């Protein structure tokens, strides 16, 4: 999932790091959530936002 999200941002001309910086999220937390290493409510919400944003829905 991490590579898919990163690819989505690259197709939009940005990066996961830039998106996190612009939205006040930690890149490390985003990576951990996308890799499934954390699956609590906050990680699930961040993962959903990242998926939507990487596909141009947010």
C-alpha positions as CSV (number, residue, x, y, z in Angstrom):
1,X,0.0,0.0,0.0
2,X,2.9,2.4,0.7
3,X,4.3,2.2,-2.8
4,X,0.8,2.6,-4.3
5,X,0.1,5.8,-2.2
6,X,3.6,7.2,-3.0
7,X,3.0,6.5,-6.7
8,X,-0.3,8.3,-6.5
9,X,1.3,11.4,-5.1
10,X,4.1,11.3,-7.7
11,X,1.5,11.1,-10.5
12,X,0.0,14.3,-9.0
13,X,3.5,16.0,-9.0
14,X,4.0,15.9,-5.2
15,X,5.4,13.4,-2.7
16,X,4.1,11.7,0.5
17,X,6.6,13.9,2.5
18,X,5.2,17.1,1.0
19,X,1.6,16.1,1.6
20,X,2.4,15.2,5.2
21,X,4.2,18.5,5.7
22,X,1.3,20.5,4.2
23,X,-1.3,18.7,6.3
24,X,0.6,18.7,9.6
25,X,1.1,14.9,9.7
26,X,4.2,13.0,10.5
27,X,5.8,11.2,7.5
28,X,6.9,8.4,9.9
29,X,3.3,8.0,11.2
30,X,2.0,7.9,7.7
31,X,4.5,5.2,6.7
32,X,3.7,3.1,9.7
33,X,0.0,3.4,9.1
34,X,0.4,2.5,5.4
35,X,2.5,-0.5,6.2
36,X,-0.1,-1.7,8.7
37,X,2.3,-1.6,11.7
38,X,-0.4,0.4,13.6
39,X,-4.1,-0.1,13.1
40,X,-5.8,2.0,15.8
41,X,-8.5,4.6,15.0
42,X,-6.0,7.4,14.3
43,X,-3.9,5.2,12.0
44,X,-7.0,4.0,10.2
45,X,-8.1,7.6,9.8
46,X,-4.7,8.7,8.5
47,X,-4.5,5.8,6.1
48,X,-8.0,6.7,4.7
49,X,-7.0,10.3,4.2
50,X,-3.7,9.3,2.5
51,X,-5.5,6.9,0.2
52,X,-8.0,9.5,-0.8
53,X,-5.4,12.2,-1.3
54,X,-3.1,10.0,-3.3
55,X,-5.8,9.2,-5.8
56,X,-6.8,12.9,-6.2
57,X,-9.9,12.7,-4.0
58,X,-8.8,15.2,-1.4
